[in-house]
Amino acid sequence: MRSKAADDMIQLAPYRRMTLEECVTFINDDECVEVTPNILRLRKVILDPIRRKQESKTPVEEE
């Protein structure tokens, strides 16, 4: 038998269309904006989650 809890779906926030200016102000320091002719994408600079966690632990040198 299947339990009801296993059938619950994860609720995701709806997609939000943004302009290039809105994307640039929305991103964090570890993210980038990919620009194509048809779409703007927000993504992490380092895609590997293990490497991203290692990079976040290393101290950042300020100039």
Secondary structure, DSSP 8 states (H G I E B T S, - for coil): ---TGGG------------HHHHHHH--TTEEEEE-SS-EEEEESS--HHHHHHHHHS-----
